[in-house]
Amino acid sequence: MGRAPCCEKMGLKKGPWTPEEDLILVSYIRRYGHGNWRALPKQAGLLRCGKSCRLRWTNYLRPDVKRGEFSKEEEEIIIHLHALLGNRQA
């Protein structure tokens, strides 16, 4: 007994995303939003699974994703919190 697969694996593209696919995904989300990730690839005309589209958007294409190094202020906050909390993960 397990979960149903998130998508049908037949005919789906794997590997690196192309700039054209990125553009299609960004254009679709700007126009319609990202309500249903499972249905989005088919509606947008992408040969990717919904999970792949969600991860691509969340980790790379969202306009508010910050790239680059930490600012001095962010670095100081991290050091301060590490001094308070140590290496605890939870």
matplotlib code that plots the C-alpha trace (Angstrom):
import matplotlib.pyplot as plt

x = [0.0, 1.5, 0.8, -0.3, 2.4, 2.2, 1.9, 2.0, 5.6, 5.0, 6.3, 7.5, 10.8, 13.6, 16.8, 17.7, 15.1, 15.4, 15.0, 11.9, 10.3, 11.2, 9.5, 6.4, 6.2, 6.7, 4.2, 1.6, 2.0, 1.9, -1.3, -3.2, -1.4, -0.2, -3.3, -3.1, 0.4, -0.7, -2.9, -0.5, 1.9, -0.8, -2.6, 0.6, 1.7, 4.8, 6.0, 7.0, 5.3, 3.6, 6.2, 9.0, 7.1, 6.5, 10.1, 11.4, 9.2, 9.8, 13.6, 14.6, 12.0, 10.0, 10.7, 11.4, 14.1, 17.2, 20.5, 24.0, 25.9, 24.4, 24.5, 26.6, 23.4, 22.2, 25.5, 25.5, 22.0, 23.0, 26.1, 24.1, 21.4, 24.0, 25.6, 22.1, 20.8, 23.9, 23.6, 20.1, 18.0, 14.5]
y = [0.0, 3.3, 6.7, 7.0, 8.5, 12.3, 12.0, 9.6, 9.0, 8.2, 10.9, 13.4, 15.2, 14.8, 16.6, 20.3, 22.9, 24.9, 28.7, 28.2, 26.0, 28.5, 31.2, 29.1, 28.4, 32.0, 33.3, 30.8, 31.6, 35.3, 35.0, 32.3, 31.8, 28.5, 27.0, 23.4, 22.1, 18.7, 20.3, 23.1, 21.4, 20.1, 23.5, 25.3, 22.9, 21.6, 18.0, 18.0, 16.7, 19.1, 18.5, 19.4, 22.7, 23.5, 23.0, 25.0, 27.9, 27.8, 27.4, 29.3, 31.3, 33.1, 36.9, 37.1, 34.4, 36.1, 35.2, 35.9, 36.2, 37.0, 40.7, 41.7, 42.1, 38.7, 37.1, 38.8, 37.5, 33.9, 34.1, 35.5, 32.9, 30.1, 31.4, 31.2, 28.0, 26.0, 23.3, 22.2, 21.5, 21.2]
z = [0.0, -0.9, -2.5, -6.0, -8.3, -8.6, -12.3, -15.2, -16.1, -19.7, -22.0, -19.4, -19.8, -17.3, -16.9, -17.0, -17.7, -20.9, -21.0, -23.2, -20.5, -17.8, -19.9, -20.4, -16.7, -15.6, -18.1, -17.1, -13.4, -13.9, -15.9, -14.0, -10.7, -9.2, -7.6, -8.7, -9.4, -10.6, -13.4, -14.2, -16.6, -18.8, -18.9, -19.5, -22.3, -20.4, -20.5, -16.9, -13.7, -11.3, -8.6, -11.0, -12.0, -8.3, -7.3, -10.3, -9.4, -5.7, -5.8, -9.0, -10.8, -8.1, -8.3, -4.5, -4.4, -3.1, -4.8, -3.8, -0.5, 2.9, 3.8, 6.8, 8.9, 7.9, 8.8, 12.2, 12.9, 12.0, 14.2, 17.1, 16.8, 16.5, 19.7, 21.4, 20.0, 19.0, 16.4, 17.3, 14.2, 15.7]

ax = plt.figure().add_subplot(projection="3d")
ax.plot(x, y, z, "-o")
ax.set_aspect("equal")
plt.show()
